[in-house]
């Protein structure tokens, strides 16, 4: 199990964020929704978690 890369979040990571101005990071679906609203960020479900991300 990979934990969410966001500080103080204990949830399991399910989405990999491709961030053009920073390193990619693996986050939980809740944080992925926030990040996905930023220009240029591309979210992709991690293997085995496709049903957790639309």
Protein Blocks (a to p, Z undefined) as FASTA:
>chain_A
ZZdfbghiabdcfbdcddfkbccddddfklmmmmmmpghiacdddehilmmpZZ
